[in-house]
Structure formats: C-alpha cells, structure tokens
Amino acid sequence: MYPPLNQLNVRNVSLSYENWLGLLKKPLNERPEFSLENGTITIGQVLGKFLGIPFDTDEYYNRLLDYVSLPEMNLHLLSEESLDRTINNTHFQSIQKVLNIYQEQKLSINRFTAFLDGEKLLLKSEIPVIHRKIREAMIVTLEKYSSYEKDGIKNPELRRILVDVVKWSINHLQPVLENANPESEMPKFLWYGDFKKSHKYFLFYLIKLGCDVVIFHPEGKDILADFLAEPVFTHHFQNKQTAEAFPKEKRNRKTTVAYRASREIETILHQDGTGLYKPWQLRDYTPSSITLKTTYDELFILCKEIAMIRPDFEVMNGQVKIPSLFAKIQGVSKNRKEYWDRLQALTQLEHSFLIRQLPFTITGSSDYRFHYRNALGMDGLLSPEKMMQSHYWPYSFLPSGLQKGIAHAIRRICEKPALKPLLTESSEEVKIYLFSQAMFMPKNVTQLLEKFDYSQHVPKLIIYINELTGMLSRSDAALLLLLNQFGIDIIIYNPPGHNDIENYLNESLFDTHWLDEVVFELEYKEPSILKKVLFQGILKNLRGD
C-alpha cells in the first residue's frame, strides 16, 4: 500500500560535474530536497546539460554507452535516431477529435487536457499522485506552448507537437513509468545530439513530470536554451565537435598522456577570445561583417591586415565578426604614380580579385518566388537549413561550414533589404530578387570565398570602372551586398567620379573618398613585369615558400 499522497512537488538538486552521477544513482528518498509530510511529497530531480566534448572523444562515447547500458544507472536513451515514431491510428484520430472540439468550443487548457485524458491519450499510473502529476505536466506543457509560440494554442504546429508528445509518451515513457515510485525512483532519461521543436516539448513534459533528464550535445547546442524558468546546471567541455551516431559498442583506442596534454595546450591557446587561431579553426563558424569607416590613407593600411588584428574582430558562440572594408574611390590623385602604386599593390595581394569587365554577374531568368516563400521559417525569415536542403541550392559542393555562412548571409540581406527598389517593386519583390541573384554567384567569386580563412587574410574584390568596359549592373550590386555581409573587402575605383553603386545601394553602406581630379576614359595601367616579379617574390618570402 502506498501512503495517501495528494501532491507531488519537484525541485532541482544542486549539481556539480563531480556529484551529478552519484546523485543520479541515489534513490529519491536519499537525495537532497526529499520530504514527505501532510500528504505532500517533494523529490529532488537531477537535471543537467553537458555541452561540447572533452579532449578524449573515445572515452566520452564509451561513457555515454555505459550510462545507458549499465543496470545500476537505469538511464534510458532518447535521441532523434532512437525515438520510436509509430503511433496507433486510434490515438491519431483521438488527437484530431480533441483538436476539433477545441476549435468548436474554444476550450481552456485545463478542459483541453481533460478531453485528452478522456480520450485515453494521457498515461495512467496506479499511484494516484503520479497519475495527477501526468495531467499537471500536460497542462504546464500546453501553457508553455501557448506562451512561447506565435498565436499560442491556435498555432497550426500544435497538432504535430501534440502527436509527437503523445506517441513518445506511449512508446518511451509508459514502459518505465510502470515501475515509478515517488519515494524511490522516477524515470531517468539521457538526451543525446541534435533536436527539433517536438523534442524540446517532450523533454519539457518529462521534466515537469519529475523525471531525471541529462542532456549531452558534442557540438554544444542547447535544447533547453531560454525554455525553462529555473536555472539548469550546465557543464561546458573544452571542445566542440559535430555529434556522431550514438555508440553501439565500446571503442578500443586509448589516447596517450602526451596527446591529451597537447590537445589541452592547443585548446587553451586557440579558444574563442584568445586572439590566437590556427589555420581553418573557424571554418565551421558563421561569419558576419562589421563595415569599418576609414580615411583614404587608412584604407590601404587596413587592407593588408589580417582579420583577427583589425578593430572589433570577435569570435563567440560559433559566430565570427569580421571587420571589413566597403569603399568607393572617386577621381584620380594628382600624383599619378602614387595612385597607380596603391591600386596595383591591392590587386597584387594574394587574395585579391580585380574586375575590369562589367557587368560581372548574370541576371537570373528563373522565377524564384515559390522557392523564396518555401524557404521561409516560422519567424518569417529565410531558413538557412531549408535553403541548404533544397534541390536548387547551387553550393552543395562546398564545405558545410562555408555553405552555412553563405546561407546566413543571404538570410541577412533579405531580412532588411538595402537594395533600392525599382519604381513599382514591392519590398517582397526586392527580397525575392536578392534571394534569386544569390543563387548565381560567379565561379571566380565562389573560389574567393573558399580561400577565406576567417581569422586570416580578408579576400578583396576590386572593381575598376572607367566606362570603356561596361557599367555596374543591379545584379552586380546585389552580389556586392551579399559579399559585404560575408565579410569580403570591396573597393570600387571610378576615375570619372560618376555614379555606379549609388544607383542601387544607399550611400551610407560604404565610404566614398574623393581624390583631386576626375579623368574620363582612363585606361587601366598594368604593373610592370619587374614590379610583378618583385612583389611575388616578397609574398613568397613572407609565406616561407
């Protein structure tokens, strides 16, 4: 016989990296926070997040396997791969029936939950206090959805979320709930790896029910970020790494003491914020630009500087902010030698690309209206994931980190379009134009991005416009917007001092430097062969070739 309990309260126990495992193994009545008085039982819940991955990845995955396989742990694995997605058709129809009733009668969340219970969509327990807690947890979960999602319970995603929570409760919670007892043990779950919205609500439901939940994500993604009101113990490992498949057997490799020591020293030297970055360390980070405002003379100094020593360079939380240059040089200096020396020096830099023939892009002829709208996320903005997974995405051959960077740059230029609209063009049409033009990046520009190691030399696009070899087009301007968002240096030379980029973009987006004279139809002056040889020799020496 169980004591006549009428209330189950759940409180987080204070955790540390050293004590969490020991507390997880302890019976509830031996944990801190446990009390039993006046028909109310209070239990201490183990709730923790373990983000990132330690130096020894083999040991990490071996421990994960131990956590879910050793009998004394009694910890049950949940992950996107392990979840059982089957659902009884009767349950599916019952969910739809309750949703229809809600639409007709405008039910409160309490009554909504009562109908779910009446349709046998909520689990049962022989222990009355747990039976009541199941219903309470569903009410709190629906209240969370109502306050967290746009339009609350009216949000059309509710049906999918509810179907998932119900089926996973039946498939994963019900088998272990049968042995639950608030005086000794509640169900224990380990979440591993990536997640979707339904997963967040299912974990939230388990937590509110009083289950122990520990979360592991090698890449450091936080499934419960800003989702729980109360603070949650979080341990950050030293590294971040793409989550591998959950292990099915133990790994045999053992890291040496020297290897672990070298990895630790490397991590300390090259972690975010230290200002020291090894080659391609930031390849999976998402770049964005901070456009620097400079004088004409500063422009040529900063152009030669690597990104990480430029003002306001910052690396944090998977993002890298790149201080970049966007400038237009109108006219020509009286000192022609200085003018050509500076321009030629820029074009001779290793990561520079000179454009003299315009336009340098093509205008897409396909209608991307449907593709654009289909790529929008719930927030009304372009979803990088949807773009990258679409059949029309032209950059799938690029490394994943670079693809993600391009997709995020496209999202940003379409979020707040800086391209001037045509006379009869709506805001959405401008966004669609920017979106479609982003799918037609010239090969030589794509290769420029591929060479970009975000902490090192910033690629430069230099455009020389003398009006003898064509004019800048609107599609060119659209691509320049994208490259500026990505962090590329852009410098436009216009010897006659005429408008070009101003016809398409607001002048506040770039610096304009007026020189002494305007010169019409000024042919580009190639550097002498001797200067080319000397300059390339200096570059080779600097690189150690």
N, C-alpha and C positions, 0 to 999 in steps of 0.2 A: 504494500500500500504506500502511495506517495503522500506526503504531508499536504494538507489543504491549502495550497498556494493560490493566490489570486492575482499576483503581479510579478512579472519578470523584468528587472532593470539590468541594463548592460552598461558597463563602464570600461574604458580602455585602461589596461595596466601600463605602468611606466616601463618602457623598454629601453634597452641599450643593445649594441651589437653583441656584447658579451653575454647578456642574460636572456635574449628572446627565445632561444632554442630550449633552454631549461624550463622557462615558464610555459612554453607551448606543450611540453611533455607532462607538466603537472596537472593533476585533477583540479577541477574548478574550485572545490572546497579547500584547496591548499594554496590557491593563488591570492595575491593582494586584491582588495576590493570585495571579496566574498563576504556576504552577510545573509542571515536568514532570520527574520523576525516579523511578527504581526502579519503573517500571510504574504509577505513580500520577500522575494529572493533577489539578491544582487550578485551578479557574476562579473569576474574580470575577464575581459576579452583581449586576445593577442591580435593586434592589427599593426602590420608593418610593411614598409616598402623598401626594397633593396634594388637600387638603380645603378646601372653601369656594370662593370665586370672587373674582377681583380686581375693581377698580373698572371696568375696561374690559371689559365682558362680550363685546362683539363681537370684540375681539382674542383673548380667551380661547377662544371657539369656533372662530375662524379657526386658531388654533394647534393645537387638537385635530385639526382636519381635516388640517392639514399633517402632524402626527405619523403619521397612519395612511395618508396618500396619497403622501408623498414616497418615492421608491425608496431613497434613502440611509438612511432610517430603518428600513425593513423591519419596521415595528411593526404588529401585527395587532389589529384592534378586537374586543373582547369586551364585550357588554352584554346585558341581559335581552332587548332587542329584536333584537339581531343574532345571537344563538345559534341554530344550526340544531338543531331538536328532533326531527328524523326519526331513526329507528333501524330497522335491518334486523330483521325478525321473528325470524330465526335467532339474532341476538345477544340479543334479548329472552328467547327461550326458553332460551338457554345460561345467562344470568344466573339465571333461575329454577331451572335444573337444579343449578347450583353452590350456591345457597341451600338447596335441598332436601337436597343431600349434607351441607351443614354442619349442618342440623338433625338429620340421622340419625347423623352420625359425630362431631359436636362438634369440628370441625376447629380446629387452631391457625390464627393469622392467616397464618403462613408457608405452611401447606398450603392454606389458603383461596385465597391468591394464586396458588399453583402450579396449582390447579384452574382459576382464571380464565385463567391463561396457557395451560393445556391446551385450554381451550375457545376459544382464539384471541380472547379479549376484551381482552388487552393488546397494545399496538402492538409491532411488530418494528422493528429497526434493523440495517443492515448493519455498523454499528460495534459490536463486542461490548461495549465499555464503556458505551455509551449503552443498548444492549439490556438489560444488567444493571441500569442505573440506573432504567429504566422499572419493572422489577419491584420494586426497592428503594423507589421513590417510592410505589407502590401499597401496599406493606407499611406504610410510615410513615403513609400516609393512613388506612388501616384501623385502625392503632394509635391515631391521633388520634381517630377516631370512637369507638373502644372506650373511651377515657379521658374523652372530652368529653361524650358523650351518655348519658342515663339508660339503664341496663341494657346499655350497650355494644353489642356486635355483635348482641345479641338484640333491640335496639330495632327495632320494626316499620318505621321510616322508612328502614332501611338499603337495602331493595330500591330505593326511589325514588332515593336518593342515588347508589347504585351504577349504576343505569340511566343517570342523567344524566351521571355522570363518564365512563362508557364511551362513550356516544354523542357527547358533546362532544369526547372524545379522538379519536375516529374522524373526526368532522366538521371539527374545527378544528386539532387538534394534528398529526394524521397528515400532512396536505399539506405542512406546513412542516418536519416532523421529517426528511423525506427528504433535505433539504439541510443538516442539522445536522452540525457537526463540533466537538468539544470544544476543538480548537486554534484555531478561528477564530470560530465563531458558533453559539449555541444559539437556539432560537425566542424571539421577543420579542412580548409581548402588552401591550395597553393595556386595562384595565377601566374602563368609564365608567358612572356612575349607580347606581341602586338595585340591590339584590341580595336573593337568597333563600338559604336554607341550602345548597342544592345548589351554588350559585355559589361559596360560601366553600370548600367541599371541593374543587371543581375547581381554583380558584386555588391552594389549598394543594398539590394534586398537582403543578401546573405548577411551583410554586416549589421543591418538593422534587426535581423532575426536573432543575432547573438552568436553567430558562427565566428570562429577564428579564421582570419584571412591574412596570408602573407603574399606579397606581390614581388616578382622578380622580372626585371627587364634589362638585358645586357646593354641595350642602346641608351638606357636612361630615360625612356619615355614614361610619363607618369599617368596611369589610367585614372587616378582619382584627383588629379590636379584641380583645385577650386571646386571640388564636388562635395566635400564633407565640411561641415561647420567646425567640427572639433579638429585640433592638430593631430597629425598622424606621425608616428616615429618613422623617420626616413634615414636610411644609410646609403651614402654615395661611395661606390667603389672608385678606384683610381682611373680606370679606363672606360671607354665606351666602344661597343662593337655590335655590329648587326647580329640580331638574335638568330642563332642556329636552331635547327629542329631539336625538340626536347629529346634528350638521350634515351636510348632503349637498352644500352649496355654500358658497362664501365670502360673508360679509356685507360690504356696501358702506359701512355707516355708520362714521364715524370720530368718536371723542369729542374734544372740544376740550381744550386745556390747562386752561382755566378750569373746565370741567365736572369733569375728573379731580381738580383741586385742591379744588373744593367738596365732592365726594364723600369725599375723603380727610379733610378737616376734619370733615365730618359724622360719619364713622365714628369718628374719634378722640374726638369729643365724646360720641357716643351709644353707644359699645361697652359690652359687659357689664362691670359693676363700676364704671363712672364715676359712677353716680348721676344721670346726665342722660339722659332718654329722651324722644324726640319722640313726638307723638301716634300711637298704634296701632303703635309699633315692635315691641311684644311680642305682637302679635295671633296669631302662629303658635307662640308658646311654650306649654308645658304648665303650667297653674297648679296649685299645691297650697297648702294653708293651714298657717300656724303660729298656733294659737289663743293669743292673749295673755291673761295673767292680770292683771287690773287691779282697782283700787279703784273704788268707785262714782263718785267725782269724776273719776278718770282716764278712765272710760268716755266721758264727754261731751267730753273734750278730744280723745282719740284718734279718736273718731267723725268729727270734722271734718277730720282729717289725711288727706292723700293717701297711697296705699300706699307710695310709694318713700321717704317720710321717717318711716315708722313703724319701730319697733325690729325688727331682724332681717330686713328686706326684702332679698331676694337674687336675683340673676339670674345663671345659669351653665349652660352646656351645654344650651341650649334649654329650661331649666326656670326658672320664676319662683315663688319662695316668697313668699306674700302674708300678712303679719301681719293676722289678722282677729279679730273680737270675737264671742263667743258668751256671752250673759249673760241672766240672768233677774232681774227686779226684783220682789220680793215686798212687798206692802203699799204704803202711801202715806206721804209726808212730812207732818209736822205743818204745815210751810209749804206749803200747797196751791198758792200762786202759783208757787213755785219748782218744784214737782212738774210742774205743767202747762206751765210755760215750757220746761222741759228736754225733756219729751216732745214738745211741739208743735214745738220747734226741730229735733228729729230728723226728724220727719215732713215738715218743710218743705224739708229738704235735697233737692237736685236728683235724686239717685239713690236716694231712699228710697221704699219701698212699704209702706203701712200696711194691716194686715189686722185687721178687727174682726169679720168674719162667719166662723164656724168650723163644720165643718172647711172648709179652703180647697183641699183636694185631693179627688180621687175614688179609690176603691179599684178597681184593675184587676180585671175579672172573667175575663179570658182566662188560660189555663194557659200560663205561660211556662217550664215545667220543661224542655221539649225545647229551646227557644231558648237557655236558660241553658247547658245542657250542651253544646250545639252551638257555643257561643261561647267555650268554654274552650280555652286554648292548651296547648302541650306542658308548660308549667310548672304546669298545674293551675289557673291563674288566668284570669280573663276576658281575652280578647284585644281591645284597642280596635279593631284593624283588622277583626276578624271581626264585631264589633258594628256598626261603621260601614258595612260592606258588605252587611249583612243586609237582607232585604225589610221587616222590621218596624221598622227604625230610624226613629224619627219626626222626627229632627233634620237630615235630609239637606239641607234648605233653608238651613241656617245656614252661615256661612263655615267653611271646612275647619278652621282653627285652633281655632275655638270647639267644633266637633264633637269634635275630638281631646281638648280639655280636658274636656268632659262625659264622654266615654268613659273617660278615665283616672280621673276622679273616681268613676265607677260601679265600675271595677275595684277601687279602693282601699276603698270602703265594703263591698264584698263579700269582699275578701281577709280582713279582720278585722272581722266584723260587730259594731257597737256597739249594735245594736238588741236589746232584751231579748226572748228567745224566749217564745212562748206556752207553756202548760203541757206540751203534747205535741209541741212543734215541735222538729225536729232542726236542727242547725247548717246543713245544706244547704238546708233549707226557709226558714230566715231569709235566706240569701243569695239564694234564688230570689225571695222576697218583695221584698227591696231592689232586685233587678235589675228585676223587673216594674214596681214603683212608679216607678222612674227613667224609665220609658218614658211616663209620664203627667204630665209637668211642665205646670202651667197656663201658658197663653199669656202672662199678665202677668209671670210669673216668668221665662219664657224671654226676654222682652223686657228684663228687668232684666239678665240675663247678656249680652245683645247690646250693651248700653251700657257694659259693663265694659272699660275700657282699663286693663290690669293694673297699670300703674305710677301711675295717677292715682286719682280718687275711687273708693272702695270702695262698691259698692251695699249698701243696708241693707234688711233685712226686719224690720219692727217689728210685733209681734203684741200686740194688746190683748185680754185675756181677763177679762171681768167676769162671765161665766157667764150673761149675759142673751141673748147672741147666739151660743150654741153652745160646744162644748168641742173642745179639740185632739184629733185622732184619731191612730191609729197610722200611717196613710198620710201625715199631716202630718209626723209625727216622722221618717219615712223620708226625706221630701224635705228636711227641715232638715239631716239628716246629710249628704246629697249637697251641699247648698249650702255647708255648713260646710267640706267637703273642697275645694270650688271656691274658697273664699276670701271668701265673702259675709259681711258683718256681720249677726248675728242677735240681736235684743233682744226679750225677751218680758216684757210687763208683766202682773202678776196682782195687782190690788188686794186681793182677799180672802186672798192668801197660800196658796192651795190648790195641791195637786199637779196638774200637767198634763204637762209634758215629762218629769218624773221617772218617770212611769208607763211610759215607753218607752225612755228612754236613761239610761245611768249618769251620776250627778251630777258625776263627775269631768270630764266633757266640757265643762262650762260653768260660769261663775261664777254664784253666787247672792248677791244683795245684799238684805238685809232692811232695810226702812225702819221708821218709827216706829209706824205704826198699820195695822191691817187694816180694810178698808172693803168691805162687801158691796154688790153690785149698783150699783157706781159707774158712772154713765153717762160715756161719753167726752165730753170738753169740746172742742168745736171752737175753733180760734183765731179771734179777732175778725177781721172783714173788714179793719180798719185794720192789724192785725198782719200779715195775709197780704200786703197791698199793700206794706207797708214791707219785709217780708222778701224778697219777689220783686224789689223794686227794688234791694235790696242785692246780691242774686245777679246781677242783670243788670249792675250796675256792675262787680262782680268779674270777670264774663265779658267785659266790654267791649261788651255788646250796645247 
